[in-house]
Each structure stands twice: as C-alpha cells, then as structure tokens.
Amino acid sequence: MKHRLDTRRSLSLLLLGLAAASLAGGALAADAPKRKSGLWEIKSQMEGMPSMGAIQQCIDQNTDDVMQQRAKKEKPDCSVMDVKPQGNKVTTHSVCKFEGTTATTDAVFIGAFDSAYKGDMRTRYNPPMHGMSESKMTMEARWLGPCKPGQKPGDVIMPNMKGMNMNEMMKDPKIQAMMKRQK
C-alpha cells in the first residue's frame, strides 16, 4: 500500500513537473516553438525518483495549447515568467506561488520542436514543498510520426497504466478543482 501511495505521489509530482515544463515552454510567449502534430514519445526523469518510462502523446495544435489556455484562464500566481527563444534553444525563468510555497524554475530546451528536443529544469521551493527544497528534471522528446489508428489528439499512453485523454481530462471538474488547489 505504501509503495502505491509513493508511486502516486511520484506520478503527481512528475505530472506537475511536466505541466510546469509545458507552461514554461510557452504559456505566455506567442513566439515559443510549437510541436509538430502527431505521435510524440516523451522520456522524463526527475532526480531521485524512479523513471516512469516513456509516455506517448498524440497531439495537435489544440492539444498543445490546452495547458496554456488553462493556465491563462486560471491566472497562476507567477510574478515572473520569462521565455527567451533563440534559434533552436528556449530558456525560461519563472517565479510562481502554489501550495504555500514559491517555486523558482530555470529551464533550457534545445532542439527542433518539429522532430526532437531535450530539456533540463531546476526548480527551487521556498519553503520546501512536500519536504523537497529542490527538484531537477530532464526530458527528451521525439516525434514518432502520425498518431496511431484509433488515437485522437490528447490521448496519452503511459507505461503500465490505462491511457487517458488530456483534452477531456482538462474539462473534468475534479481536475479543474485540483489545479486550482495547486496555486
């Protein structure tokens, strides 16, 4: 039972990290690179946590914009949100408050966002969040091709878990309430 709770907590923090990466990657910058529509494989690793393995996500432009649109609607409490695209590199710096802490995130994403990219994120929490004062996450993404037959934009396939659809999930009142509590 404890292992299942630790796994859920790790998954929650990882998904929060991925959401932060998505927001940092372009929520407030129209000139930030957009990913190519189709099937993407995303590998991420949060320092000190077991790897979940690669996830696959079927996206279109709307799917890539869902988190950005939600963030704008919810107006996260970010005093700083700097996004600087330069060639094949995007650097971000943000300072946001949520769950009673201030999270300062610095990230660098490098690559061709229509085929493959890598990212490194470092977030410092003051005061510590869930006992964590700092987190480091690396991610690597690559475009696999068109979405598989039967997949629709927003579908996410995670190792050893049932698939989900991000577009539908973001409309769920329970998910919306959870996101509001993350502030």
C-alpha positions as CSV (number, residue, x, y, z in Angstrom):
1,M,0.0,0.0,0.0
2,K,2.8,2.4,0.9
3,H,4.5,1.7,-2.4
4,R,1.3,2.5,-4.3
5,L,1.0,5.8,-2.4
6,D,4.7,6.7,-3.1
7,T,4.1,5.8,-6.8
8,R,1.0,8.1,-6.9
9,R,2.9,10.9,-5.2
10,S,5.8,10.5,-7.6
11,L,3.4,10.4,-10.6
12,S,1.6,13.5,-9.3
13,L,4.9,15.4,-8.9
14,L,6.1,14.2,-12.3
15,L,2.9,15.4,-14.0
16,L,3.2,18.7,-12.1
17,G,6.7,18.9,-13.5
18,L,5.6,18.2,-17.0
19,A,2.8,20.7,-16.7
20,A,5.4,23.3,-15.5
21,A,7.6,22.4,-18.4
22,S,4.7,22.9,-20.8
23,L,3.9,26.2,-19.2
24,A,7.5,27.4,-19.0
25,G,7.9,26.4,-22.7
26,G,5.5,28.9,-24.0
27,A,2.3,29.6,-22.0
28,L,2.9,33.4,-22.3
29,A,5.0,33.6,-25.4
30,A,3.4,33.5,-28.8
31,D,6.8,33.1,-30.4
32,A,7.8,30.0,-28.5
33,P,8.2,26.9,-30.7
34,K,5.2,24.6,-31.2
35,R,5.5,20.9,-31.5
36,K,4.6,19.1,-34.8
37,S,1.2,17.4,-34.7
38,G,1.3,13.6,-34.4
39,L,2.6,11.0,-32.0
40,W,5.4,12.1,-29.6
41,E,7.4,9.9,-27.2
42,I,8.5,11.8,-24.1
43,K,11.0,10.4,-21.6
44,S,11.4,12.3,-18.4
45,Q,13.4,11.7,-15.3
46,M,13.1,13.6,-12.0
47,E,16.3,13.3,-9.9
48,G,15.9,10.9,-7.0
49,M,12.8,9.3,-8.3
50,P,12.4,6.1,-10.3
51,S,11.8,6.6,-14.1
52,M,8.3,6.0,-15.2
53,G,9.4,5.1,-18.7
54,A,8.5,6.8,-21.9
55,I,5.0,8.1,-22.4
56,Q,3.4,8.6,-25.8
57,Q,1.1,11.5,-26.6
58,C,-1.0,12.1,-29.7
59,I,-1.1,15.9,-30.2
60,D,-2.5,18.5,-32.5
61,Q,-2.2,22.3,-32.1
62,N,-5.2,22.4,-29.8
63,T,-3.8,19.7,-27.5
64,D,-0.5,21.6,-27.2
65,D,-2.5,24.7,-26.3
66,V,-4.8,23.1,-23.7
67,M,-2.5,23.6,-20.7
68,Q,-1.5,27.1,-21.9
69,Q,-5.2,28.1,-22.3
70,R,-6.0,26.7,-18.8
71,A,-3.0,28.5,-17.3
72,K,-4.2,31.8,-18.8
73,K,-7.7,31.2,-17.6
74,E,-6.7,30.3,-14.1
75,K,-4.1,33.1,-14.0
76,P,-1.4,31.4,-12.0
77,D,0.3,33.4,-9.4
78,C,3.6,34.0,-11.2
79,S,5.4,37.2,-10.5
80,V,8.0,36.3,-13.2
81,M,7.5,34.4,-16.5
82,D,10.4,35.0,-18.9
83,V,10.6,32.9,-22.0
84,K,13.5,33.6,-24.4
85,P,13.6,31.7,-27.7
86,Q,16.9,31.9,-29.6
87,G,17.4,29.7,-32.6
88,N,16.9,26.1,-31.5
89,K,17.1,27.0,-27.8
90,V,14.5,28.2,-25.4
91,T,15.4,29.4,-21.9
92,T,12.8,30.1,-19.3
93,H,12.8,31.6,-15.8
94,S,9.7,31.7,-13.6
95,V,8.8,32.5,-10.1
96,C,5.3,31.2,-9.1
97,K,3.4,30.6,-5.8
98,F,1.4,27.5,-5.3
99,E,0.6,25.1,-2.4
100,G,2.0,27.6,0.1
101,T,5.5,27.8,-1.5
102,T,7.4,29.9,-4.0
103,A,8.7,27.8,-6.9
104,T,11.6,29.3,-8.9
105,T,12.2,27.4,-12.1
106,D,15.0,27.7,-14.6
107,A,14.9,25.6,-17.7
108,V,16.6,25.2,-21.0
109,F,15.1,23.4,-24.0
110,I,17.2,22.6,-27.1
111,G,16.2,21.0,-30.4
112,A,13.9,21.2,-33.4
113,F,10.4,21.2,-31.9
114,D,9.0,19.6,-35.1
115,S,11.2,16.5,-34.6
116,A,13.0,16.2,-31.3
117,Y,14.1,18.3,-28.3
118,K,15.7,17.9,-24.9
119,G,15.1,19.9,-21.7
120,D,16.6,20.4,-18.3
121,M,14.6,22.0,-15.5
122,R,15.7,23.0,-12.0
123,T,13.1,24.2,-9.5
124,R,13.8,25.5,-6.0
125,Y,10.9,25.6,-3.4
126,N,10.8,28.1,-0.6
127,P,9.7,26.9,1.8
128,P,10.2,23.2,0.8
129,M,7.2,21.5,-0.8
130,H,6.4,18.0,0.5
131,G,9.8,18.0,2.1
132,M,11.6,18.9,-1.2
133,S,13.6,22.1,-1.4
134,E,14.8,21.5,-5.0
135,S,13.9,19.3,-7.9
136,K,15.8,18.6,-11.1
137,M,14.1,17.0,-14.2
138,T,15.4,16.1,-17.6
139,M,13.2,15.3,-20.5
140,E,13.7,14.1,-24.0
141,A,11.0,14.1,-26.7
142,R,10.9,12.9,-30.2
143,W,8.2,12.9,-32.9
144,L,7.4,9.3,-34.0
145,G,5.1,10.1,-36.9
146,P,1.3,10.3,-37.3
147,C,-0.9,9.2,-34.4
148,K,-1.8,5.5,-34.5
149,P,-5.1,4.4,-35.9
150,G,-7.8,4.9,-33.3
151,Q,-5.9,7.6,-31.4
152,K,-7.2,11.1,-31.2
153,P,-5.5,14.3,-30.2
154,G,-5.0,14.4,-26.4
155,D,-4.5,10.7,-26.0
156,V,-1.6,9.8,-23.6
157,I,-0.3,6.3,-23.2
158,M,1.7,5.7,-20.0
159,P,3.7,2.6,-19.2
160,N,1.8,0.1,-17.1
161,M,-1.2,2.4,-16.9
162,K,-4.5,2.9,-18.7
163,G,-4.4,5.6,-21.4
164,M,-6.1,9.0,-20.9
165,N,-7.1,11.9,-23.0
166,M,-5.6,15.3,-21.9
167,N,-8.2,17.4,-23.7
168,E,-11.1,15.5,-21.9
169,M,-9.2,15.4,-18.6
170,M,-8.7,19.2,-18.6
171,K,-12.5,19.6,-18.8
172,D,-13.2,17.4,-15.8
173,P,-14.4,19.5,-12.8
174,K,-12.3,17.3,-10.4
175,I,-9.1,18.1,-12.4
176,Q,-10.0,21.8,-12.6
177,A,-10.6,21.8,-8.8
178,M,-7.2,20.1,-8.2
179,M,-5.4,22.6,-10.5
180,K,-7.0,25.5,-8.5
181,R,-5.7,23.9,-5.3
182,Q,-2.1,23.8,-6.8
183,K,-2.0,27.6,-6.6
